[in-house]
């Protein structure tokens, strides 16, 4: 009995010492929702209904004056894989020197985070359209990726990401750079770049630049991206968007996106979407109508599609 007491007191003393060094704050956030996708006469997938479920746990504390946050997401894999752990990361707050995050899974490169930043009430124009993301210019990210970010008082924010070579992610190590300026009221402009070689000998230099301006309840934007391949087809894309905040709860938007397969002779992929979202406290309701022509830069009948989506989301 005395030995058991001694072990218990030793463990308690150890925990008290640890807590005196760094007190952690634990938080949990979550969301649940339902969505329906339909209207596609050429669809061969499922019956349209899907469920969203996610809980994100975070633990934050301070070690030697450096803020540390551990975050992981519990998200049921409805594809049958059985995995329940999704995005997870460790973030280091370096104060005036910026922040460094190590993404075990679920992170975006500096370019990937800006693949389409046009104003949209619900979804991007190319979203939910089968295969419409095939030639999207969006950089390359992957598991075990570092992302460093620094924000200056002048309104400039710089981001650098690095992912080590791995067959499941990219055949060569890749670094991505991004810069954004928000120092003028209503204006956002930015640029991001990344050399991408996901598959051996398919190296491409990807870049994007964008500008958005908000005045009153209206936000308009334009974004232009390029993928210059060392060998193979080059791609260029242009996206535009406009959204209107009708009131604190209701937003409507229209967006269009075009991808050109340069000098290939193939037709341009053209997608567009009309979206609406309504928020009531923690409840969000959204809907969008999507139209796509020449998806994957192919003029076949199967690549001309129209799809609508409806969604209901609760945030906790």
C-alpha atoms as a printed R data frame, in Angstrom:
    type eleno elety resid chain resno       x      y       z
1   ATOM     1    CA   UNK     A     1   0.000  0.000   0.000
2   ATOM     2    CA   UNK     A     2   2.842  2.391   0.868
3   ATOM     3    CA   UNK     A     3   4.476  1.665  -2.505
4   ATOM     4    CA   UNK     A     4   1.223  2.442  -4.315
5   ATOM     5    CA   UNK     A     5   0.923  5.755  -2.442
6   ATOM     6    CA   UNK     A     6   4.526  6.618  -3.273
7   ATOM     7    CA   UNK     A     7   3.993  5.938  -6.980
8   ATOM     8    CA   UNK     A     8   0.827  8.034  -6.995
9   ATOM     9    CA   UNK     A     9   2.468 10.993  -5.225
10  ATOM    10    CA   UNK     A    10   5.454 10.848  -7.586
11  ATOM    11    CA   UNK     A    11   3.174 10.923 -10.620
12  ATOM    12    CA   UNK     A    12   1.189 13.830  -9.141
13  ATOM    13    CA   UNK     A    13   4.375 15.793  -8.411
14  ATOM    14    CA   UNK     A    14   5.567 15.222 -11.981
15  ATOM    15    CA   UNK     A    15   2.288 16.467 -13.416
16  ATOM    16    CA   UNK     A    16   2.378 19.572 -11.211
17  ATOM    17    CA   UNK     A    17   5.905 20.399 -12.394
18  ATOM    18    CA   UNK     A    18   4.896 19.952 -16.021
19  ATOM    19    CA   UNK     A    19   1.800 22.133 -15.645
20  ATOM    20    CA   UNK     A    20   3.813 24.894 -13.965
21  ATOM    21    CA   UNK     A    21   6.044 25.073 -17.028
22  ATOM    22    CA   UNK     A    22   3.236 25.341 -19.575
23  ATOM    23    CA   UNK     A    23  -0.507 25.447 -18.960
24  ATOM    24    CA   UNK     A    24  -2.441 24.177 -21.960
25  ATOM    25    CA   UNK     A    25  -5.834 25.359 -23.191
26  ATOM    26    CA   UNK     A    26  -8.016 22.668 -24.741
27  ATOM    27    CA   UNK     A    27 -10.763 23.556 -27.228
28  ATOM    28    CA   UNK     A    28 -13.100 21.609 -29.479
29  ATOM    29    CA   UNK     A    29 -15.051 22.808 -32.503
30  ATOM    30    CA   UNK     A    30 -17.221 20.802 -34.850
31  ATOM    31    CA   UNK     A    31 -19.589 20.786 -37.775
32  ATOM    32    CA   UNK     A    32 -22.243 18.491 -39.158
33  ATOM    33    CA   UNK     A    33 -24.171 18.742 -42.361
34  ATOM    34    CA   UNK     A    34 -25.999 17.198 -45.266
35  ATOM    35    CA   UNK     A    35 -25.645 17.945 -48.962
36  ATOM    36    CA   UNK     A    36 -27.322 16.863 -52.156
37  ATOM    37    CA   UNK     A    37 -25.897 16.974 -55.666
38  ATOM    38    CA   UNK     A    38 -28.155 16.405 -58.647
39  ATOM    39    CA   UNK     A    39 -29.310 17.530 -62.052
40  ATOM    40    CA   UNK     A    40 -26.469 15.779 -63.884
41  ATOM    41    CA   UNK     A    41 -28.019 13.536 -66.549
42  ATOM    42    CA   UNK     A    42 -24.589 11.988 -67.251
43  ATOM    43    CA   UNK     A    43 -23.791 11.092 -63.653
44  ATOM    44    CA   UNK     A    44 -22.812  7.542 -62.815
45  ATOM    45    CA   UNK     A    45 -22.067  8.061 -59.134
46  ATOM    46    CA   UNK     A    46 -24.241  7.378 -56.085
47  ATOM    47    CA   UNK     A    47 -27.685  8.693 -55.248
48  ATOM    48    CA   UNK     A    48 -26.623 12.262 -54.515
49  ATOM    49    CA   UNK     A    49 -26.857 12.517 -50.724
50  ATOM    50    CA   UNK     A    50 -23.736 12.887 -48.582
51  ATOM    51    CA   UNK     A    51 -23.088 13.678 -44.926
52  ATOM    52    CA   UNK     A    52 -20.396 15.874 -43.450
53  ATOM    53    CA   UNK     A    53 -19.103 15.351 -39.911
54  ATOM    54    CA   UNK     A    54 -16.009 16.824 -38.311
55  ATOM    55    CA   UNK     A    55 -14.628 17.601 -34.839
56  ATOM    56    CA   UNK     A    56 -11.382 19.542 -34.458
57  ATOM    57    CA   UNK     A    57  -9.496 19.276 -31.163
58  ATOM    58    CA   UNK     A    58  -6.822 21.846 -30.277
59  ATOM    59    CA   UNK     A    59  -4.375 22.157 -27.411
60  ATOM    60    CA   UNK     A    60  -2.511 25.456 -26.999
61  ATOM    61    CA   UNK     A    61   0.235 26.382 -24.575
62  ATOM    62    CA   UNK     A    62   3.529 28.223 -24.250
63  ATOM    63    CA   UNK     A    63   6.984 26.673 -24.095
64  ATOM    64    CA   UNK     A    64   9.983 28.974 -23.547
65  ATOM    65    CA   UNK     A    65   7.914 31.990 -24.704
66  ATOM    66    CA   UNK     A    66   6.895 30.215 -27.924
67  ATOM    67    CA   UNK     A    67   3.203 29.528 -28.411
68  ATOM    68    CA   UNK     A    68   2.551 25.940 -29.470
69  ATOM    69    CA   UNK     A    69  -0.765 24.633 -30.815
70  ATOM    70    CA   UNK     A    70  -1.527 21.014 -31.598
71  ATOM    71    CA   UNK     A    71  -4.600 20.460 -33.762
72  ATOM    72    CA   UNK     A    72  -6.191 17.353 -35.170
73  ATOM    73    CA   UNK     A    73  -9.472 16.662 -36.915
74  ATOM    74    CA   UNK     A    74 -11.740 13.689 -36.341
75  ATOM    75    CA   UNK     A    75 -13.559 13.185 -39.628
76  ATOM    76    CA   UNK     A    76 -15.277  9.940 -40.531
77  ATOM    77    CA   UNK     A    77 -14.128  8.535 -43.876
78  ATOM    78    CA   UNK     A    78 -17.393  7.810 -45.688
79  ATOM    79    CA   UNK     A    79 -15.557  6.167 -48.590
80  ATOM    80    CA   UNK     A    80 -15.130  3.009 -46.529
81  ATOM    81    CA   UNK     A    81 -11.444  3.413 -45.696
82  ATOM    82    CA   UNK     A    82 -12.161  3.485 -41.976
83  ATOM    83    CA   UNK     A    83  -9.793  6.373 -41.151
84  ATOM    84    CA   UNK     A    84 -11.175  8.818 -38.579
85  ATOM    85    CA   UNK     A    85  -8.158 11.123 -38.196
86  ATOM    86    CA   UNK     A    86  -7.897 13.740 -40.930
87  ATOM    87    CA   UNK     A    87  -6.029 17.055 -40.892
88  ATOM    88    CA   UNK     A    88  -3.455 17.446 -38.096
89  ATOM    89    CA   UNK     A    89  -0.696 19.965 -37.433
90  ATOM    90    CA   UNK     A    90   1.672 21.569 -34.946
91  ATOM    91    CA   UNK     A    91   1.899 25.373 -35.082
92  ATOM    92    CA   UNK     A    92   4.599 27.533 -33.482
93  ATOM    93    CA   UNK     A    93   3.780 31.198 -32.774
94  ATOM    94    CA   UNK     A    94   7.092 33.050 -33.029
95  ATOM    95    CA   UNK     A    95   5.650 36.430 -32.061
96  ATOM    96    CA   UNK     A    96   7.001 39.286 -34.184
97  ATOM    97    CA   UNK     A    97   8.978 36.742 -36.240
98  ATOM    98    CA   UNK     A    98   5.813 35.131 -37.681
99  ATOM    99    CA   UNK     A    99   4.584 31.564 -37.403
100 ATOM   100    CA   UNK     A   100   5.753 28.104 -38.465
101 ATOM   101    CA   UNK     A   101   3.349 25.198 -38.966
102 ATOM   102    CA   UNK     A   102   4.192 21.553 -39.563
103 ATOM   103    CA   UNK     A   103   1.245 19.909 -41.336
104 ATOM   104    CA   UNK     A   104   1.222 16.175 -40.790
105 ATOM   105    CA   UNK     A   105  -1.773 16.053 -43.114
106 ATOM   106    CA   UNK     A   106  -4.234 18.489 -44.656
107 ATOM   107    CA   UNK     A   107  -1.989 21.485 -45.282
108 ATOM   108    CA   UNK     A   108  -1.826 23.608 -48.439
109 ATOM   109    CA   UNK     A   109   1.265 25.001 -50.131
110 ATOM   110    CA   UNK     A   110   1.601 28.772 -50.520
111 ATOM   111    CA   UNK     A   111   0.195 28.423 -54.046
112 ATOM   112    CA   UNK     A   112  -2.322 25.702 -53.228
113 ATOM   113    CA   UNK     A   113  -3.974 27.944 -50.631
114 ATOM   114    CA   UNK     A   114  -4.614 30.508 -53.403
115 ATOM   115    CA   UNK     A   115  -5.731 28.256 -56.287
116 ATOM   116    CA   UNK     A   116  -9.068 30.133 -56.470
117 ATOM   117    CA   UNK     A   117  -9.713 33.080 -54.144
118 ATOM   118    CA   UNK     A   118 -12.530 34.717 -56.103
119 ATOM   119    CA   UNK     A   119 -15.594 35.800 -54.091
120 ATOM   120    CA   UNK     A   120 -18.171 32.997 -53.921
121 ATOM   121    CA   UNK     A   121 -21.236 32.568 -51.741
122 ATOM   122    CA   UNK     A   122 -21.059 28.769 -51.830
123 ATOM   123    CA   UNK     A   123 -18.644 26.939 -54.176
124 ATOM   124    CA   UNK     A   124 -16.033 27.691 -56.862
125 ATOM   125    CA   UNK     A   125 -17.281 27.481 -60.480
126 ATOM   126    CA   UNK     A   126 -15.301 24.279 -61.183
127 ATOM   127    CA   UNK     A   127 -16.245 22.572 -57.944
128 ATOM   128    CA   UNK     A   128 -18.404 19.370 -57.939
129 ATOM   129    CA   UNK     A   129 -18.183 19.141 -61.754
130 ATOM   130    CA   UNK     A   130 -16.590 15.704 -62.437
131 ATOM   131    CA   UNK     A   131 -12.935 15.988 -63.571
132 ATOM   132    CA   UNK     A   132 -13.081 19.809 -63.816
133 ATOM   133    CA   UNK     A   133 -10.107 20.054 -61.402
134 ATOM   134    CA   UNK     A   134  -7.864 17.896 -63.614
135 ATOM   135    CA   UNK     A   135  -5.942 20.811 -65.153
136 ATOM   136    CA   UNK     A   136  -6.533 23.295 -62.330
137 ATOM   137    CA   UNK     A   137  -3.398 25.299 -61.505
138 ATOM   138    CA   UNK     A   138  -3.042 24.854 -57.775
139 ATOM   139    CA   UNK     A   139   0.497 23.907 -56.794
140 ATOM   140    CA   UNK     A   140   1.397 20.752 -54.863
141 ATOM   141    CA   UNK     A   141   1.143 20.036 -51.170
142 ATOM   142    CA   UNK     A   142   1.316 16.879 -49.127
143 ATOM   143    CA   UNK     A   143   1.823 15.209 -45.793
144 ATOM   144    CA   UNK     A   144   4.621 16.406 -43.476
145 ATOM   145    CA   UNK     A   145   4.854 19.877 -45.023
146 ATOM   146    CA   UNK     A   146   6.296 23.037 -43.439
147 ATOM   147    CA   UNK     A   147   4.548 26.409 -43.879
148 ATOM   148    CA   UNK     A   148   6.068 29.679 -42.620
149 ATOM   149    CA   UNK     A   149   4.047 32.913 -42.602
150 ATOM   150    CA   UNK     A   150   4.967 36.487 -41.691
151 ATOM   151    CA   UNK     A   151   2.592 39.462 -41.543
152 ATOM   152    CA   UNK     A   152   3.861 43.057 -41.509
153 ATOM   153    CA   UNK     A   153   1.991 46.054 -40.129
154 ATOM   154    CA   UNK     A   154   2.080 47.661 -43.585
155 ATOM   155    CA   UNK     A   155  -0.414 45.071 -44.857
156 ATOM   156    CA   UNK     A   156   2.031 42.670 -46.528
157 ATOM   157    CA   UNK     A   157   1.926 38.964 -45.697
158 ATOM   158    CA   UNK     A   158   4.547 36.529 -46.952
159 ATOM   159    CA   UNK     A   159   4.225 32.728 -46.983
160 ATOM   160    CA   UNK     A   160   6.768 30.005 -47.767
161 ATOM   161    CA   UNK     A   161   5.982 26.281 -47.847
162 ATOM   162    CA   UNK     A   162   8.253 23.261 -48.245
163 ATOM   163    CA   UNK     A   163   7.424 19.606 -48.813
164 ATOM   164    CA   UNK     A   164  10.085 16.917 -49.009
165 ATOM   165    CA   UNK     A   165  10.207 14.509 -51.937
166 ATOM   166    CA   UNK     A   166   7.989 11.438 -51.542
167 ATOM   167    CA   UNK     A   167   6.486  9.156 -54.165
168 ATOM   168    CA   UNK     A   168   2.988  9.682 -52.791
169 ATOM   169    CA   UNK     A   169   3.308 13.479 -52.988
170 ATOM   170    CA   UNK     A   170   5.973 14.794 -55.360
171 ATOM   171    CA   UNK     A   171   9.007 13.197 -57.014
172 ATOM   172    CA   UNK     A   172  11.205 16.167 -56.105
173 ATOM   173    CA   UNK     A   173  11.224 18.402 -53.036
174 ATOM   174    CA   UNK     A   174   9.166 21.520 -53.675
175 ATOM   175    CA   UNK     A   175   9.138 25.061 -52.282
176 ATOM   176    CA   UNK     A   176   6.305 27.523 -52.840
177 ATOM   177    CA   UNK     A   177   6.233 31.292 -52.231
178 ATOM   178    CA   UNK     A   178   3.352 33.706 -51.822
179 ATOM   179    CA   UNK     A   179   2.846 37.387 -51.016
180 ATOM   180    CA   UNK     A   180  -0.362 39.298 -50.343
181 ATOM   181    CA   UNK     A   181  -1.151 42.960 -49.693
182 ATOM   182    CA   UNK     A   182  -4.235 44.211 -47.805
183 ATOM   183    CA   UNK     A   183  -2.961 47.610 -46.675
184 ATOM   184    CA   UNK     A   184  -5.551 49.625 -48.614
185 ATOM   185    CA   UNK     A   185  -9.150 49.488 -47.419
186 ATOM   186    CA   UNK     A   186 -11.191 47.044 -49.498
187 ATOM   187    CA   UNK     A   187  -8.266 45.954 -51.686
188 ATOM   188    CA   UNK     A   188  -6.536 42.557 -51.724
189 ATOM   189    CA   UNK     A   189  -3.799 41.724 -54.229
190 ATOM   190    CA   UNK     A   190  -1.475 38.749 -54.250
191 ATOM   191    CA   UNK     A   191   0.961 36.508 -56.097
192 ATOM   192    CA   UNK     A   192   2.139 32.917 -55.530
193 ATOM   193    CA   UNK     A   193   4.566 30.596 -57.343
194 ATOM   194    CA   UNK     A   194   5.716 26.977 -57.167
195 ATOM   195    CA   UNK     A   195   7.789 24.564 -59.247
196 ATOM   196    CA   UNK     A   196   5.821 21.319 -59.419
197 ATOM   197    CA   UNK     A   197   7.027 17.867 -60.454
198 ATOM   198    CA   UNK     A   198   4.546 15.409 -58.982
199 ATOM   199    CA   UNK     A   199   5.518 12.790 -61.582
200 ATOM   200    CA   UNK     A   200   9.099 12.301 -62.812
201 ATOM   201    CA   UNK     A   201   9.997 14.452 -65.844
202 ATOM   202    CA   UNK     A   202   6.730 16.422 -65.740
203 ATOM   203    CA   UNK     A   203   8.123 19.621 -64.222
204 ATOM   204    CA   UNK     A   204   5.988 22.734 -64.430
205 ATOM   205    CA   UNK     A   205   6.404 26.312 -63.221
206 ATOM   206    CA   UNK     A   206   3.030 27.307 -61.753
207 ATOM   207    CA   UNK     A   207   2.038 30.811 -60.709
208 ATOM   208    CA   UNK     A   208  -1.050 32.844 -59.925
209 ATOM   209    CA   UNK     A   209  -1.880 36.515 -59.402
210 ATOM   210    CA   UNK     A   210  -5.153 37.949 -58.159
211 ATOM   211    CA   UNK     A   211  -6.931 41.109 -57.113
212 ATOM   212    CA   UNK     A   212 -10.149 41.671 -55.188
213 ATOM   213    CA   UNK     A   213 -11.915 44.867 -54.215
214 ATOM   214    CA   UNK     A   214 -14.784 45.259 -51.756
215 ATOM   215    CA   UNK     A   215 -16.968 48.322 -51.488
216 ATOM   216    CA   UNK     A   216 -20.198 48.339 -49.555
217 ATOM   217    CA   UNK     A   217 -21.692 44.878 -49.850
218 ATOM   218    CA   UNK     A   218 -20.108 44.160 -53.255
219 ATOM   219    CA   UNK     A   219 -16.839 42.292 -53.800
220 ATOM   220    CA   UNK     A   220 -15.363 41.793 -57.270
221 ATOM   221    CA   UNK     A   221 -12.245 39.921 -58.286
222 ATOM   222    CA   UNK     A   222 -10.082 38.587 -61.079
223 ATOM   223    CA   UNK     A   223  -7.401 35.884 -60.995
224 ATOM   224    CA   UNK     A   224  -4.947 34.720 -63.669
225 ATOM   225    CA   UNK     A   225  -2.766 31.592 -63.410
226 ATOM   226    CA   UNK     A   226  -0.161 29.818 -65.559
227 ATOM   227    CA   UNK     A   227   1.488 26.408 -65.694
228 ATOM   228    CA   UNK     A   228   4.559 26.451 -67.958
229 ATOM   229    CA   UNK     A   229   5.667 22.864 -68.546
230 ATOM   230    CA   UNK     A   230   9.233 21.893 -69.482
231 ATOM   231    CA   UNK     A   231   7.660 19.319 -71.806
232 ATOM   232    CA   UNK     A   232   4.014 18.789 -72.646
233 ATOM   233    CA   UNK     A   233   1.037 21.137 -72.720
234 ATOM   234    CA   UNK     A   234   1.106 24.547 -71.025
235 ATOM   235    CA   UNK     A   235  -2.048 25.759 -69.302
236 ATOM   236    CA   UNK     A   236  -3.422 29.217 -68.547
237 ATOM   237    CA   UNK     A   237  -6.525 30.045 -66.562
238 ATOM   238    CA   UNK     A   238  -8.643 33.096 -65.818
239 ATOM   239    CA   UNK     A   239 -11.248 33.372 -63.092
240 ATOM   240    CA   UNK     A   240 -13.659 36.166 -62.239
241 ATOM   241    CA   UNK     A   241 -16.160 36.537 -59.429
242 ATOM   242    CA   UNK     A   242 -18.653 38.946 -57.937
243 ATOM   243    CA   UNK     A   243 -20.568 38.606 -54.692
244 ATOM   244    CA   UNK     A   244 -23.171 40.773 -53.007
245 ATOM   245    CA   UNK     A   245 -23.818 40.774 -49.262
246 ATOM   246    CA   UNK     A   246 -27.547 41.513 -49.244
247 ATOM   247    CA   UNK     A   247 -27.605 41.699 -45.437
248 ATOM   248    CA   UNK     A   248 -25.763 40.173 -42.472
249 ATOM   249    CA   UNK     A   249 -27.171 36.738 -43.307
250 ATOM   250    CA   UNK     A   250 -27.700 36.523 -47.083
251 ATOM   251    CA   UNK     A   251 -25.015 36.473 -49.816
252 ATOM   252    CA   UNK     A   252 -25.354 35.827 -53.557
253 ATOM   253    CA   UNK     A   253 -22.554 35.403 -56.100
254 ATOM   254    CA   UNK     A   254 -21.621 34.595 -59.677
255 ATOM   255    CA   UNK     A   255 -18.290 33.225 -60.846
256 ATOM   256    CA   UNK     A   256 -16.694 31.996 -64.066
257 ATOM   257    CA   UNK     A   257 -13.452 30.114 -64.682
258 ATOM   258    CA   UNK     A   258 -11.657 29.235 -67.927
259 ATOM   259    CA   UNK     A   259  -8.685 26.910 -68.526
260 ATOM   260    CA   UNK     A   260  -6.819 27.097 -71.830
261 ATOM   261    CA   UNK     A   261  -4.579 24.280 -73.092
262 ATOM   262    CA   UNK     A   262  -2.078 26.547 -74.848
263 ATOM   263    CA   UNK     A   263  -1.167 25.674 -78.459
264 ATOM   264    CA   UNK     A   264  -2.817 22.253 -78.182
265 ATOM   265    CA   UNK     A   265  -5.739 22.951 -80.468
266 ATOM   266    CA   UNK     A   266  -8.083 21.667 -77.757
267 ATOM   267    CA   UNK     A   267 -11.092 23.775 -76.700
268 ATOM   268    CA   UNK     A   268 -11.023 25.849 -73.518
269 ATOM   269    CA   UNK     A   269 -12.641 24.401 -70.425
270 ATOM   270    CA   UNK     A   270 -15.326 26.858 -69.295
271 ATOM   271    CA   UNK     A   271 -17.152 26.602 -65.975
272 ATOM   272    CA   UNK     A   272 -19.556 28.948 -64.220
273 ATOM   273    CA   UNK     A   273 -21.614 28.945 -61.023
274 ATOM   274    CA   UNK     A   274 -24.419 30.951 -59.477
275 ATOM   275    CA   UNK     A   275 -24.461 30.609 -55.684
276 ATOM   276    CA   UNK     A   276 -26.400 31.735 -52.633
277 ATOM   277    CA   UNK     A   277 -25.848 31.252 -48.897
278 ATOM   278    CA   UNK     A   278 -27.917 32.114 -45.839
279 ATOM   279    CA   UNK     A   279 -26.683 32.047 -42.246
280 ATOM   280    CA   UNK     A   280 -28.787 31.842 -39.084
281 ATOM   281    CA   UNK     A   281 -26.491 31.695 -36.084
282 ATOM   282    CA   UNK     A   282 -24.590 28.407 -36.327
283 ATOM   283    CA   UNK     A   283 -26.722 27.168 -39.231
284 ATOM   284    CA   UNK     A   284 -25.677 27.758 -42.858
285 ATOM   285    CA   UNK     A   285 -27.788 26.945 -45.904
286 ATOM   286    CA   UNK     A   286 -26.293 27.106 -49.383
287 ATOM   287    CA   UNK     A   287 -27.101 26.306 -52.971
288 ATOM   288    CA   UNK     A   288 -25.283 26.591 -56.297
289 ATOM   289    CA   UNK     A   289 -25.929 25.847 -59.962
290 ATOM   290    CA   UNK     A   290 -22.834 24.817 -61.959
291 ATOM   291    CA   UNK     A   291 -22.325 24.649 -65.710
292 ATOM   292    CA   UNK     A   292 -19.300 23.163 -67.457
293 ATOM   293    CA   UNK     A   293 -18.268 23.020 -71.131
294 ATOM   294    CA   UNK     A   294 -15.316 21.118 -72.586
295 ATOM   295    CA   UNK     A   295 -14.268 19.700 -69.215
296 ATOM   296    CA   UNK     A   296 -10.607 18.497 -69.272
297 ATOM   297    CA   UNK     A   297 -10.336 20.544 -72.509
298 ATOM   298    CA   UNK     A   298 -12.305 17.916 -74.395
299 ATOM   299    CA   UNK     A   299 -15.321 18.647 -76.581
300 ATOM   300    CA   UNK     A   300 -16.947 15.224 -76.164
301 ATOM   301    CA   UNK     A   301 -20.615 15.145 -75.154
302 ATOM   302    CA   UNK     A   302 -19.743 13.600 -71.780
303 ATOM   303    CA   UNK     A   303 -17.767 16.740 -70.905
304 ATOM   304    CA   UNK     A   304 -20.693 19.145 -71.224
305 ATOM   305    CA   UNK     A   305 -22.429 19.086 -67.846
306 ATOM   306    CA   UNK     A   306 -24.867 20.917 -65.580
307 ATOM   307    CA   UNK     A   307 -25.063 20.170 -61.844
308 ATOM   308    CA   UNK     A   308 -26.733 21.763 -58.835
309 ATOM   309    CA   UNK     A   309 -25.861 21.359 -55.154
310 ATOM   310    CA   UNK     A   310 -27.721 22.038 -51.912
311 ATOM   311    CA   UNK     A   311 -26.158 22.068 -48.485
312 ATOM   312    CA   UNK     A   312 -27.075 22.373 -44.813
313 ATOM   313    CA   UNK     A   313 -24.303 22.839 -42.221
314 ATOM   314    CA   UNK     A   314 -24.323 23.229 -38.425
315 ATOM   315    CA   UNK     A   315 -21.227 24.683 -36.757
316 ATOM   316    CA   UNK     A   316 -20.569 24.128 -33.060
